[in-house]
Amino acid sequence: MLLRLFSIMALTWSLNILYKMTEGDAQKTVMWINLYFDASFGIIIFVLFILKRSTLRLILKSIRA
């Protein structure tokens, strides 16, 4: 579980470092990729940590009842 969180965090840190190392149009592209990734960070954490098969079953069971 911690490995997944570390991987997500490492990706954002790597994108920030890559942003600082690039120049011009490449920097702008990396900035936008990083911006979209940061904006969807909450959704990614939700899917990786909360949305599990057992959770989906409980949600579907409560909807059907």
C-alpha positions in Angstrom: 0.0 0.0 0.0 2.8 2.4 0.8 4.6 1.4 -2.4 1.6 2.6 -4.4 1.6 5.9 -2.6 5.3 6.3 -3.0 5.0 5.6 -6.7 2.4 8.3 -7.2 4.4 10.8 -5.2 7.6 10.0 -7.0 5.9 10.6 -10.3 4.8 14.0 -9.3 8.2 14.9 -7.9 9.9 13.6 -11.1 7.6 15.7 -13.2 8.5 18.8 -11.2 12.2 18.1 -11.5 11.8 17.5 -15.3 9.9 20.8 -15.5 12.9 22.6 -13.9 15.4 20.9 -16.2 13.6 21.7 -19.5 13.3 24.9 -21.4 11.0 26.4 -24.1 8.1 24.4 -25.5 9.2 21.2 -23.8 8.9 23.0 -20.4 5.4 24.2 -21.3 4.4 20.6 -22.2 5.8 19.1 -19.0 4.0 21.9 -17.0 0.7 21.0 -18.5 1.2 17.2 -18.0 2.1 18.0 -14.4 -0.9 20.3 -14.0 -3.3 17.6 -15.2 -1.7 14.9 -13.1 -1.8 17.1 -10.0 -5.5 18.0 -10.7 -6.4 14.3 -10.9 -4.3 13.3 -7.9 -7.4 12.9 -5.7 -9.1 10.7 -8.2 -6.0 8.5 -8.6 -5.7 8.0 -4.9 -9.4 7.2 -4.6 -9.1 4.5 -7.3 -5.9 3.0 -6.0 -6.8 2.9 -2.3 -10.5 3.1 -1.8 -12.1 1.6 -4.9 -11.5 -2.1 -4.4 -13.6 -5.1 -5.4 -15.2 -5.5 -2.0 -16.0 -1.8 -1.9 -17.7 -2.0 -5.3 -19.7 -4.9 -4.2 -20.9 -3.0 -1.1 -21.9 0.0 -3.3 -23.7 -2.2 -5.8 -25.5 -4.0 -3.0 -26.6 -0.8 -1.4 -27.9 0.6 -4.7 -29.9 -2.5 -5.5 -31.4 -2.7 -2.0 
